[in-house]
Amino acid sequence: MGADFIDLITCTKEMYETMSLRECMRVTQREEDQKVFSVAGVQTKIVIMSGMIGAEVASVVDAFYESQFKDNAPAFACAVPNSWEKPIKQTAEEISGDHAEATKQRSA
């Protein structure tokens, strides 16, 4: 899979605390050595994709599950209009909760 169409934006603690999903997606300046931070209540890493067609989304998810990282998979989500203006913090908490519930149901 080529990655020419993927633009990775790492959410900083400041972004998490103050920005909407729309604002985060528009960030153009990126620091190479972003510090990873932990958030209470968010149990998994999250990948939010935007501007991709279904086949591209499926390609990204499939490539991840075929990789060496498949046992520590993040929650994958697509940016949708309903979440565009929500604080990224709220969106991340909702995605994390949905992911935890789906994981629990698969294990049952």
Biopython code that builds the backbone (N, CA, C, O; Angstrom):
import numpy as np
from Bio.PDB.StructureBuilder import StructureBuilder

atoms = [
    (1, "MET", "N", (0.843, -1.179, 0.000)),
    (1, "MET", "CA", (0.000, 0.000, 0.000)),
    (1, "MET", "C", (0.885, 1.237, 0.000)),
    (1, "MET", "O", (1.773, 1.366, 0.843)),
    (2, "GLY", "N", (0.656, 2.121, -0.911)),
    (2, "GLY", "CA", (1.373, 3.390, -0.919)),
    (2, "GLY", "C", (0.757, 4.325, 0.103)),
    (2, "GLY", "O", (-0.415, 4.184, 0.453)),
    (3, "ALA", "N", (1.524, 5.257, 0.572)),
    (3, "ALA", "CA", (1.021, 6.181, 1.589)),
    (3, "ALA", "C", (1.093, 7.621, 1.119)),
    (3, "ALA", "O", (1.194, 8.539, 1.933)),
    (4, "ASP", "N", (1.043, 7.822, -0.180)),
    (4, "ASP", "CA", (1.137, 9.176, -0.707)),
    (4, "ASP", "C", (-0.036, 10.050, -0.285)),
    (4, "ASP", "O", (0.102, 11.271, -0.205)),
    (5, "PHE", "N", (-1.173, 9.450, -0.019)),
    (5, "PHE", "CA", (-2.361, 10.229, 0.269)),
    (5, "PHE", "C", (-2.611, 10.414, 1.767)),
    (5, "PHE", "O", (-3.620, 11.011, 2.143)),
    (6, "ILE", "N", (-1.742, 9.929, 2.611)),
    (6, "ILE", "CA", (-1.955, 9.996, 4.051)),
    (6, "ILE", "C", (-1.146, 11.133, 4.662)),
    (6, "ILE", "O", (0.060, 11.243, 4.440)),
    (7, "ASP", "N", (-1.819, 11.968, 5.427)),
    (7, "ASP", "CA", (-1.189, 13.063, 6.151)),
    (7, "ASP", "C", (-1.431, 12.798, 7.633)),
    (7, "ASP", "O", (-2.570, 12.876, 8.095)),
    (8, "LEU", "N", (-0.402, 12.494, 8.364)),
    (8, "LEU", "CA", (-0.528, 12.139, 9.776)),
    (8, "LEU", "C", (-0.451, 13.381, 10.650)),
    (8, "LEU", "O", (0.506, 14.152, 10.580)),
    (9, "ILE", "N", (-1.465, 13.556, 11.464)),
    (9, "ILE", "CA", (-1.495, 14.655, 12.431)),
    (9, "ILE", "C", (-1.550, 14.034, 13.818)),
    (9, "ILE", "O", (-2.499, 13.319, 14.142)),
    (10, "THR", "N", (-0.553, 14.299, 14.628)),
    (10, "THR", "CA", (-0.533, 13.799, 16.002)),
    (10, "THR", "C", (-1.196, 14.829, 16.892)),
    (10, "THR", "O", (-0.812, 15.998, 16.895)),
    (11, "CYS", "N", (-2.182, 14.400, 17.638)),
    (11, "CYS", "CA", (-2.914, 15.303, 18.523)),
    (11, "CYS", "C", (-2.083, 15.561, 19.781)),
    (11, "CYS", "O", (-1.751, 14.639, 20.525)),
    (12, "THR", "N", (-1.765, 16.805, 19.993)),
    (12, "THR", "CA", (-1.012, 17.193, 21.187)),
    (12, "THR", "C", (-1.970, 17.373, 22.360)),
    (12, "THR", "O", (-3.186, 17.425, 22.174)),
    (13, "LYS", "N", (-1.425, 17.467, 23.551)),
    (13, "LYS", "CA", (-2.264, 17.679, 24.724)),
    (13, "LYS", "C", (-3.027, 18.998, 24.603)),
    (13, "LYS", "O", (-4.204, 19.069, 24.958)),
    (14, "GLU", "N", (-2.368, 20.031, 24.107)),
    (14, "GLU", "CA", (-3.036, 21.323, 23.924)),
    (14, "GLU", "C", (-4.194, 21.206, 22.934)),
    (14, "GLU", "O", (-5.274, 21.741, 23.181)),
    (15, "MET", "N", (-3.977, 20.513, 21.822)),
    (15, "MET", "CA", (-5.049, 20.305, 20.852)),
    (15, "MET", "C", (-6.199, 19.554, 21.497)),
    (15, "MET", "O", (-7.363, 19.919, 21.327)),
    (16, "TYR", "N", (-5.872, 18.506, 22.237)),
    (16, "TYR", "CA", (-6.880, 17.667, 22.883)),
    (16, "TYR", "C", (-7.753, 18.477, 23.835)),
    (16, "TYR", "O", (-8.962, 18.262, 23.916)),
    (17, "GLU", "N", (-7.141, 19.394, 24.542)),
    (17, "GLU", "CA", (-7.861, 20.172, 25.549)),
    (17, "GLU", "C", (-8.643, 21.348, 24.963)),
    (17, "GLU", "O", (-9.613, 21.794, 25.576)),
    (18, "THR", "N", (-8.248, 21.866, 23.785)),
    (18, "THR", "CA", (-8.823, 23.136, 23.335)),
    (18, "THR", "C", (-9.459, 23.138, 21.947)),
    (18, "THR", "O", (-10.147, 24.104, 21.616)),
    (19, "MET", "N", (-9.270, 22.120, 21.125)),
    (19, "MET", "CA", (-9.698, 22.211, 19.727)),
    (19, "MET", "C", (-10.839, 21.258, 19.388)),
    (19, "MET", "O", (-11.057, 20.239, 20.044)),
    (20, "SER", "N", (-11.559, 21.639, 18.329)),
    (20, "SER", "CA", (-12.566, 20.752, 17.755)),
    (20, "SER", "C", (-11.859, 19.803, 16.777)),
    (20, "SER", "O", (-10.692, 19.996, 16.436)),
    (21, "LEU", "N", (-12.588, 18.780, 16.337)),
    (21, "LEU", "CA", (-12.032, 17.862, 15.339)),
    (21, "LEU", "C", (-11.656, 18.635, 14.077)),
    (21, "LEU", "O", (-10.592, 18.401, 13.504)),
    (22, "ARG", "N", (-12.515, 19.550, 13.639)),
    (22, "ARG", "CA", (-12.235, 20.361, 12.449)),
    (22, "ARG", "C", (-10.936, 21.136, 12.607)),
    (22, "ARG", "O", (-10.114, 21.163, 11.691)),
    (23, "GLU", "N", (-10.744, 21.759, 13.753)),
    (23, "GLU", "CA", (-9.523, 22.534, 13.983)),
    (23, "GLU", "C", (-8.291, 21.637, 13.985)),
    (23, "GLU", "O", (-7.247, 22.013, 13.450)),
    (24, "CYS", "N", (-8.405, 20.467, 14.577)),
    (24, "CYS", "CA", (-7.268, 19.531, 14.599)),
    (24, "CYS", "C", (-6.894, 19.089, 13.193)),
    (24, "CYS", "O", (-5.712, 18.988, 12.864)),
    (25, "MET", "N", (-7.899, 18.824, 12.365)),
    (25, "MET", "CA", (-7.638, 18.357, 11.004)),
    (25, "MET", "C", (-6.997, 19.436, 10.137)),
    (25, "MET", "O", (-6.392, 19.129, 9.110)),
    (26, "ARG", "N", (-7.123, 20.683, 10.540)),
    (26, "ARG", "CA", (-6.557, 21.781, 9.757)),
    (26, "ARG", "C", (-5.167, 22.199, 10.221)),
    (26, "ARG", "O", (-4.576, 23.112, 9.644)),
    (27, "VAL", "N", (-4.641, 21.556, 11.242)),
    (27, "VAL", "CA", (-3.302, 21.900, 11.740)),
    (27, "VAL", "C", (-2.295, 21.640, 10.631)),
    (27, "VAL", "O", (-2.279, 20.567, 10.028)),
    (28, "THR", "N", (-1.453, 22.639, 10.368)),
    (28, "THR", "CA", (-0.462, 22.490, 9.297)),
    (28, "THR", "C", (0.961, 22.415, 9.825)),
    (28, "THR", "O", (1.829, 21.840, 9.167)),
    (29, "GLN", "N", (1.218, 22.978, 10.989)),
    (29, "GLN", "CA", (2.563, 22.892, 11.552)),
    (29, "GLN", "C", (2.623, 21.672, 12.461)),
    (29, "GLN", "O", (1.795, 21.490, 13.354)),
    (30, "ARG", "N", (3.622, 20.851, 12.207)),
    (30, "ARG", "CA", (3.762, 19.625, 12.985)),
    (30, "ARG", "C", (5.171, 19.543, 13.549)),
    (30, "ARG", "O", (6.152, 19.823, 12.861)),
    (31, "GLU", "N", (5.247, 19.161, 14.789)),
    (31, "GLU", "CA", (6.549, 18.948, 15.409)),
    (31, "GLU", "C", (6.889, 17.479, 15.273)),
    (31, "GLU", "O", (6.034, 16.616, 15.471)),
    (32, "GLU", "N", (8.117, 17.199, 14.939)),
    (32, "GLU", "CA", (8.534, 15.816, 14.728)),
    (32, "GLU", "C", (8.515, 14.988, 16.006)),
    (32, "GLU", "O", (8.168, 13.808, 15.972)),
    (33, "ASP", "N", (8.880, 15.584, 17.115)),
    (33, "ASP", "CA", (8.993, 14.830, 18.365)),
    (33, "ASP", "C", (7.872, 15.177, 19.329)),
    (33, "ASP", "O", (8.120, 15.691, 20.420)),
    (34, "GLN", "N", (6.639, 14.895, 18.927)),
    (34, "GLN", "CA", (5.501, 15.154, 19.803)),
    (34, "GLN", "C", (5.568, 14.234, 21.010)),
    (34, "GLN", "O", (5.862, 13.046, 20.882)),
    (35, "LYS", "N", (5.295, 14.786, 22.172)),
    (35, "LYS", "CA", (5.259, 13.964, 23.371)),
    (35, "LYS", "C", (3.931, 13.230, 23.435)),
    (35, "LYS", "O", (2.871, 13.834, 23.272)),
    (36, "VAL", "N", (3.990, 11.923, 23.672)),
    (36, "VAL", "CA", (2.783, 11.125, 23.840)),
    (36, "VAL", "C", (2.249, 11.400, 25.233)),
    (36, "VAL", "O", (3.010, 11.460, 26.199)),
    (37, "PHE", "N", (0.950, 11.564, 25.331)),
    (37, "PHE", "CA", (0.366, 11.828, 26.635)),
    (37, "PHE", "C", (-0.763, 10.845, 26.885)),
    (37, "PHE", "O", (-1.348, 10.309, 25.944)),
    (38, "SER", "N", (-1.064, 10.614, 28.137)),
    (38, "SER", "CA", (-2.095, 9.671, 28.540)),
    (38, "SER", "C", (-3.334, 10.447, 28.962)),
    (38, "SER", "O", (-3.233, 11.503, 29.586)),
    (39, "VAL", "N", (-4.479, 9.926, 28.625)),
    (39, "VAL", "CA", (-5.740, 10.580, 28.954)),
    (39, "VAL", "C", (-6.590, 9.623, 29.780)),
    (39, "VAL", "O", (-6.851, 8.497, 29.358)),
    (40, "ALA", "N", (-7.017, 10.067, 30.947)),
    (40, "ALA", "CA", (-7.885, 9.251, 31.792)),
    (40, "ALA", "C", (-9.189, 8.977, 31.041)),
    (40, "ALA", "O", (-9.788, 9.897, 30.485)),
    (41, "GLY", "N", (-9.623, 7.734, 31.023)),
    (41, "GLY", "CA", (-10.873, 7.374, 30.372)),
    (41, "GLY", "C", (-10.718, 6.937, 28.931)),
    (41, "GLY", "O", (-11.619, 6.298, 28.388)),
    (42, "VAL", "N", (-9.603, 7.262, 28.292)),
    (42, "VAL", "CA", (-9.360, 6.833, 26.917)),
    (42, "VAL", "C", (-8.391, 5.664, 26.983)),
    (42, "VAL", "O", (-7.221, 5.823, 27.332)),
    (43, "GLN", "N", (-8.901, 4.484, 26.639)),
    (43, "GLN", "CA", (-8.149, 3.253, 26.852)),
    (43, "GLN", "C", (-7.329, 2.783, 25.656)),
    (43, "GLN", "O", (-6.536, 1.851, 25.787)),
    (44, "THR", "N", (-7.499, 3.397, 24.516)),
    (44, "THR", "CA", (-6.821, 2.911, 23.319)),
    (44, "THR", "C", (-6.369, 4.068, 22.440)),
    (44, "THR", "O", (-6.876, 5.184, 22.554)),
    (45, "LYS", "N", (-5.432, 3.796, 21.583)),
    (45, "LYS", "CA", (-5.034, 4.789, 20.583)),
    (45, "LYS", "C", (-6.160, 4.887, 19.561)),
    (45, "LYS", "O", (-6.893, 3.925, 19.332)),
    (46, "ILE", "N", (-6.286, 6.062, 18.953)),
    (46, "ILE", "CA", (-7.369, 6.296, 18.007)),
    (46, "ILE", "C", (-6.793, 6.864, 16.713)),
    (46, "ILE", "O", (-5.943, 7.754, 16.737)),
    (47, "VAL", "N", (-7.266, 6.341, 15.589)),
    (47, "VAL", "CA", (-6.915, 6.853, 14.269)),
    (47, "VAL", "C", (-8.209, 7.371, 13.646)),
    (47, "VAL", "O", (-9.146, 6.606, 13.416)),
    (48, "ILE", "N", (-8.252, 8.680, 13.375)),
    (48, "ILE", "CA", (-9.419, 9.287, 12.734)),
    (48, "ILE", "C", (-9.021, 9.664, 11.314)),
    (48, "ILE", "O", (-8.061, 10.403, 11.102)),
    (49, "MET", "N", (-9.766, 9.149, 10.349)),
    (49, "MET", "CA", (-9.455, 9.398, 8.944)),
    (49, "MET", "C", (-10.472, 10.357, 8.345)),
    (49, "MET", "O", (-11.647, 10.348, 8.712)),
    (50, "SER", "N", (-10.004, 11.185, 7.419)),
    (50, "SER", "CA", (-10.876, 12.155, 6.767)),
    (50, "SER", "C", (-10.460, 12.324, 5.317)),
    (50, "SER", "O", (-9.279, 12.223, 4.985)),
    (51, "GLY", "N", (-11.439, 12.582, 4.451)),
    (51, "GLY", "CA", (-11.147, 12.852, 3.049)),
    (51, "GLY", "C", (-10.779, 11.626, 2.246)),
    (51, "GLY", "O", (-10.138, 11.734, 1.201)),
    (52, "MET", "N", (-11.177, 10.462, 2.721)),
    (52, "MET", "CA", (-10.838, 9.220, 2.036)),
    (52, "MET", "C", (-12.118, 8.509, 1.619)),
    (52, "MET", "O", (-13.133, 8.596, 2.311)),
    (53, "ILE", "N", (-12.075, 7.811, 0.496)),
    (53, "ILE", "CA", (-13.219, 6.997, 0.092)),
    (53, "ILE", "C", (-13.161, 5.670, 0.831)),
    (53, "ILE", "O", (-12.132, 5.314, 1.405)),
    (54, "GLY", "N", (-14.259, 4.949, 0.815)),
    (54, "GLY", "CA", (-14.361, 3.691, 1.550)),
    (54, "GLY", "C", (-13.241, 2.699, 1.264)),
    (54, "GLY", "O", (-12.723, 2.062, 2.181)),
    (55, "ALA", "N", (-12.868, 2.569, -0.004)),
    (55, "ALA", "CA", (-11.811, 1.621, -0.377)),
    (55, "ALA", "C", (-10.472, 2.021, 0.232)),
    (55, "ALA", "O", (-9.686, 1.161, 0.629)),
    (56, "GLU", "N", (-10.212, 3.326, 0.307)),
    (56, "GLU", "CA", (-8.956, 3.788, 0.911)),
    (56, "GLU", "C", (-8.951, 3.525, 2.415)),
    (56, "GLU", "O", (-7.936, 3.098, 2.966)),
    (57, "VAL", "N", (-10.069, 3.775, 3.073)),
    (57, "VAL", "CA", (-10.190, 3.497, 4.508)),
    (57, "VAL", "C", (-9.958, 2.009, 4.757)),
    (57, "VAL", "O", (-9.189, 1.631, 5.640)),
    (58, "ALA", "N", (-10.624, 1.180, 3.979)),
    (58, "ALA", "CA", (-10.470, -0.270, 4.124)),
    (58, "ALA", "C", (-9.023, -0.692, 3.898)),
    (58, "ALA", "O", (-8.523, -1.581, 4.587)),
    (59, "SER", "N", (-8.353, -0.073, 2.952)),
    (59, "SER", "CA", (-6.954, -0.390, 2.665)),
    (59, "SER", "C", (-6.059, -0.071, 3.862)),
    (59, "SER", "O", (-5.176, -0.856, 4.208)),
    (60, "VAL", "N", (-6.289, 1.079, 4.490)),
    (60, "VAL", "CA", (-5.497, 1.464, 5.668)),
    (60, "VAL", "C", (-5.730, 0.479, 6.810)),
    (60, "VAL", "O", (-4.776, 0.002, 7.425)),
    (61, "VAL", "N", (-6.992, 0.174, 7.096)),
    (61, "VAL", "CA", (-7.317, -0.739, 8.199)),
    (61, "VAL", "C", (-6.766, -2.129, 7.910)),
    (61, "VAL", "O", (-6.167, -2.747, 8.791)),
    (62, "ASP", "N", (-6.955, -2.631, 6.701)),
    (62, "ASP", "CA", (-6.441, -3.958, 6.333)),
    (62, "ASP", "C", (-4.930, -4.031, 6.462)),
    (62, "ASP", "O", (-4.396, -5.013, 6.977)),
    (63, "ALA", "N", (-4.231, -2.990, 5.995)),
    (63, "ALA", "CA", (-2.767, -2.977, 6.076)),
    (63, "ALA", "C", (-2.315, -3.022, 7.530)),
    (63, "ALA", "O", (-1.334, -3.690, 7.857)),
    (64, "PHE", "N", (-3.009, -2.330, 8.380)),
    (64, "PHE", "CA", (-2.640, -2.326, 9.801)),
    (64, "PHE", "C", (-2.806, -3.726, 10.393)),
    (64, "PHE", "O", (-1.922, -4.213, 11.097)),
    (65, "TYR", "N", (-3.941, -4.372, 10.107)),
    (65, "TYR", "CA", (-4.188, -5.696, 10.676)),
    (65, "TYR", "C", (-3.300, -6.785, 10.083)),
    (65, "TYR", "O", (-3.180, -7.869, 10.653)),
    (66, "GLU", "N", (-2.689, -6.503, 8.961)),
    (66, "GLU", "CA", (-1.734, -7.441, 8.367)),
    (66, "GLU", "C", (-0.316, -7.177, 8.859)),
    (66, "GLU", "O", (0.603, -7.928, 8.529)),
    (67, "SER", "N", (-0.129, -6.121, 9.641)),
    (67, "SER", "CA", (1.201, -5.733, 10.101)),
    (67, "SER", "C", (1.548, -6.396, 11.424)),
    (67, "SER", "O", (0.754, -7.142, 11.997)),
    (68, "GLN", "N", (2.739, -6.107, 11.886)),
    (68, "GLN", "CA", (3.206, -6.641, 13.160)),
    (68, "GLN", "C", (2.496, -6.006, 14.350)),
    (68, "GLN", "O", (2.654, -6.478, 15.476)),
    (69, "PHE", "N", (1.721, -4.954, 14.131)),
    (69, "PHE", "CA", (1.060, -4.229, 15.210)),
    (69, "PHE", "C", (-0.382, -4.665, 15.442)),
    (69, "PHE", "O", (-1.084, -4.066, 16.256)),
    (70, "LYS", "N", (-0.831, -5.699, 14.740)),
    (70, "LYS", "CA", (-2.243, -6.092, 14.779)),
    (70, "LYS", "C", (-2.752, -6.448, 16.170)),
    (70, "LYS", "O", (-3.946, -6.309, 16.438)),
    (71, "ASP", "N", (-1.873, -6.903, 17.064)),
    (71, "ASP", "CA", (-2.319, -7.284, 18.400)),
    (71, "ASP", "C", (-2.514, -6.085, 19.319)),
    (71, "ASP", "O", (-3.065, -6.226, 20.410)),
    (72, "ASN", "N", (-2.072, -4.921, 18.893)),
    (72, "ASN", "CA", (-2.243, -3.698, 19.676)),
    (72, "ASN", "C", (-2.960, -2.659, 18.809)),
    (72, "ASN", "O", (-2.527, -1.513, 18.694)),
    (73, "ALA", "N", (-4.063, -3.093, 18.207)),
    (73, "ALA", "CA", (-4.762, -2.277, 17.217)),
    (73, "ALA", "C", (-5.427, -1.053, 17.840)),
    (73, "ALA", "O", (-5.998, -1.134, 18.927)),
    (74, "PRO", "N", (-5.349, 0.068, 17.151)),
    (74, "PRO", "CA", (-6.074, 1.256, 17.614)),
    (74, "PRO", "C", (-7.541, 1.150, 17.224)),
    (74, "PRO", "O", (-7.946, 0.227, 16.518)),
    (75, "ALA", "N", (-8.317, 2.096, 17.689)),
    (75, "ALA", "CA", (-9.689, 2.241, 17.228)),
    (75, "ALA", "C", (-9.628, 3.089, 15.960)),
    (75, "ALA", "O", (-9.000, 4.148, 15.953)),
    (76, "PHE", "N", (-10.266, 2.638, 14.901)),
    (76, "PHE", "CA", (-10.307, 3.384, 13.654)),
    (76, "PHE", "C", (-11.661, 4.061, 13.539)),
    (76, "PHE", "O", (-12.688, 3.457, 13.849)),
    (77, "ALA", "N", (-11.669, 5.312, 13.094)),
    (77, "ALA", "CA", (-12.907, 6.054, 12.897)),
    (77, "ALA", "C", (-12.732, 7.000, 11.719)),
    (77, "ALA", "O", (-11.612, 7.344, 11.342)),
    (78, "CYS", "N", (-13.844, 7.409, 11.150)),
    (78, "CYS", "CA", (-13.828, 8.404, 10.076)),
    (78, "CYS", "C", (-14.476, 9.679, 10.597)),
    (78, "CYS", "O", (-15.471, 9.636, 11.320)),
    (79, "ALA", "N", (-13.899, 10.802, 10.223)),
    (79, "ALA", "CA", (-14.485, 12.093, 10.580)),
    (79, "ALA", "C", (-15.808, 12.232, 9.827)),
    (79, "ALA", "O", (-15.865, 12.044, 8.611)),
    (80, "VAL", "N", (-16.853, 12.558, 10.554)),
    (80, "VAL", "CA", (-18.180, 12.728, 9.960)),
    (80, "VAL", "C", (-18.733, 14.089, 10.374)),
    (80, "VAL", "O", (-18.306, 14.646, 11.385)),
    (81, "PRO", "N", (-19.675, 14.626, 9.606)),
    (81, "PRO", "CA", (-20.214, 15.961, 9.924)),
    (81, "PRO", "C", (-20.719, 16.109, 11.364)),
    (81, "PRO", "O", (-20.560, 17.176, 11.957)),
    (82, "ASN", "N", (-21.317, 15.073, 11.931)),
    (82, "ASN", "CA", (-21.843, 15.169, 13.294)),
    (82, "ASN", "C", (-20.761, 15.422, 14.334)),
    (82, "ASN", "O", (-21.051, 15.973, 15.396)),
    (83, "SER", "N", (-19.540, 15.037, 14.057)),
    (83, "SER", "CA", (-18.469, 15.217, 15.043)),
    (83, "SER", "C", (-17.504, 16.346, 14.685)),
    (83, "SER", "O", (-16.592, 16.646, 15.455)),
    (84, "TRP", "N", (-17.695, 16.964, 13.541)),
    (84, "TRP", "CA", (-16.746, 17.940, 13.025)),
    (84, "TRP", "C", (-16.530, 19.119, 13.972)),
    (84, "TRP", "O", (-15.398, 19.579, 14.123)),
    (85, "GLU", "N", (-17.588, 19.617, 14.612)),
    (85, "GLU", "CA", (-17.474, 20.778, 15.496)),
    (85, "GLU", "C", (-17.352, 20.407, 16.974)),
    (85, "GLU", "O", (-17.173, 21.283, 17.821)),
    (86, "LYS", "N", (-17.447, 19.131, 17.282)),
    (86, "LYS", "CA", (-17.298, 18.695, 18.676)),
    (86, "LYS", "C", (-15.849, 18.861, 19.114)),
    (86, "LYS", "O", (-14.936, 18.789, 18.292)),
    (87, "PRO", "N", (-15.640, 19.081, 20.405)),
    (87, "PRO", "CA", (-14.258, 19.081, 20.902)),
    (87, "PRO", "C", (-13.618, 17.716, 20.625)),
    (87, "PRO", "O", (-14.264, 16.681, 20.784)),
    (88, "ILE", "N", (-12.363, 17.719, 20.216)),
    (88, "ILE", "CA", (-11.686, 16.443, 19.931)),
    (88, "ILE", "C", (-11.676, 15.566, 21.177)),
    (88, "ILE", "O", (-11.710, 14.340, 21.076)),
    (89, "LYS", "N", (-11.631, 16.178, 22.327)),
    (89, "LYS", "CA", (-11.663, 15.432, 23.593)),
    (89, "LYS", "C", (-12.942, 14.604, 23.681)),
    (89, "LYS", "O", (-12.890, 13.421, 24.017)),
    (90, "GLN", "N", (-14.082, 15.209, 23.386)),
    (90, "GLN", "CA", (-15.361, 14.506, 23.436)),
    (90, "GLN", "C", (-15.411, 13.403, 22.378)),
    (90, "GLN", "O", (-15.853, 12.287, 22.650)),
    (91, "THR", "N", (-14.956, 13.728, 21.180)),
    (91, "THR", "CA", (-14.944, 12.744, 20.100)),
    (91, "THR", "C", (-14.082, 11.541, 20.466)),
    (91, "THR", "O", (-14.486, 10.399, 20.245)),
    (92, "ALA", "N", (-12.901, 11.786, 21.022)),
    (92, "ALA", "CA", (-11.995, 10.696, 21.416)),
    (92, "ALA", "C", (-12.623, 9.832, 22.506)),
    (92, "ALA", "O", (-12.510, 8.607, 22.465)),
    (93, "GLU", "N", (-13.276, 10.452, 23.470)),
    (93, "GLU", "CA", (-13.923, 9.692, 24.545)),
    (93, "GLU", "C", (-15.053, 8.823, 23.991)),
    (93, "GLU", "O", (-15.215, 7.678, 24.412)),
    (94, "GLU", "N", (-15.830, 9.358, 23.054)),
    (94, "GLU", "CA", (-16.911, 8.582, 22.443)),
    (94, "GLU", "C", (-16.361, 7.402, 21.638)),
    (94, "GLU", "O", (-16.869, 6.285, 21.744)),
    (95, "ILE", "N", (-15.332, 7.648, 20.843)),
    (95, "ILE", "CA", (-14.732, 6.576, 20.038)),
    (95, "ILE", "C", (-14.137, 5.511, 20.952)),
    (95, "ILE", "O", (-14.311, 4.317, 20.711)),
    (96, "SER", "N", (-13.436, 5.938, 22.000)),
    (96, "SER", "CA", (-12.830, 4.992, 22.937)),
    (96, "SER", "C", (-13.893, 4.132, 23.607)),
    (96, "SER", "O", (-13.716, 2.922, 23.748)),
    (97, "GLY", "N", (-14.992, 4.748, 24.018)),
    (97, "GLY", "CA", (-16.085, 3.993, 24.640)),
    (97, "GLY", "C", (-16.714, 2.994, 23.689)),
    (97, "GLY", "O", (-16.975, 1.850, 24.062)),
    (98, "ASP", "N", (-16.960, 3.427, 22.449)),
    (98, "ASP", "CA", (-17.522, 2.528, 21.441)),
    (98, "ASP", "C", (-16.585, 1.367, 21.159)),
    (98, "ASP", "O", (-17.022, 0.225, 21.014)),
    (99, "HIS", "N", (-15.280, 1.666, 21.081)),
    (99, "HIS", "CA", (-14.280, 0.630, 20.816)),
    (99, "HIS", "C", (-14.233, -0.386, 21.963)),
    (99, "HIS", "O", (-14.170, -1.592, 21.725)),
    (100, "ALA", "N", (-14.263, 0.102, 23.198)),
    (100, "ALA", "CA", (-14.235, -0.791, 24.364)),
    (100, "ALA", "C", (-15.461, -1.694, 24.379)),
    (100, "ALA", "O", (-15.352, -2.884, 24.673)),
    (101, "GLU", "N", (-16.624, -1.136, 24.064)),
    (101, "GLU", "CA", (-17.864, -1.922, 24.039)),
    (101, "GLU", "C", (-17.811, -2.983, 22.942)),
    (101, "GLU", "O", (-18.185, -4.133, 23.171)),
    (102, "ALA", "N", (-17.348, -2.599, 21.751)),
    (102, "ALA", "CA", (-17.250, -3.554, 20.645)),
    (102, "ALA", "C", (-16.249, -4.656, 20.959)),
    (102, "ALA", "O", (-16.485, -5.818, 20.626)),
    (103, "THR", "N", (-15.141, -4.308, 21.592)),
    (103, "THR", "CA", (-14.135, -5.300, 21.965)),
    (103, "THR", "C", (-14.697, -6.275, 22.998)),
    (103, "THR", "O", (-14.448, -7.478, 22.930)),
    (104, "LYS", "N", (-15.454, -5.745, 23.951)),
    (104, "LYS", "CA", (-16.062, -6.577, 24.982)),
    (104, "LYS", "C", (-17.062, -7.551, 24.351)),
    (104, "LYS", "O", (-17.099, -8.726, 24.718)),
    (105, "GLN", "N", (-17.870, -7.066, 23.404)),
    (105, "GLN", "CA", (-18.868, -7.919, 22.755)),
    (105, "GLN", "C", (-18.217, -9.015, 21.929)),
    (105, "GLN", "O", (-18.723, -10.137, 21.883)),
    (106, "ARG", "N", (-17.088, -8.704, 21.266)),
    (106, "ARG", "CA", (-16.384, -9.724, 20.482)),
    (106, "ARG", "C", (-15.784, -10.801, 21.375)),
    (106, "ARG", "O", (-15.667, -11.957, 20.969)),
    (107, "SER", "N", (-15.404, -10.420, 22.591)),
    (107, "SER", "CA", (-14.781, -11.372, 23.514)),
    (107, "SER", "C", (-15.803, -12.267, 24.198)),
    (107, "SER", "O", (-15.460, -13.337, 24.699)),
    (108, "ALA", "N", (-17.047, -11.834, 24.219)),
    (108, "ALA", "CA", (-18.098, -12.595, 24.927)),
    (108, "ALA", "C", (-18.568, -13.781, 24.141)),
    (108, "ALA", "O", (-19.443, -14.517, 24.597)),
]
sb = StructureBuilder()
sb.init_structure("model")
sb.init_model(0)
sb.init_chain("A")
sb.init_seg("    ")
for serial, (resi, resn, name, xyz) in enumerate(atoms, 1):
    if name == "N":
        sb.init_residue(resn, " ", resi, " ")
    sb.init_atom(name, np.array(xyz, "f"), 0.0, 1.0, " ", f" {name:<3s}", serial, name[0])
structure = sb.get_structure()
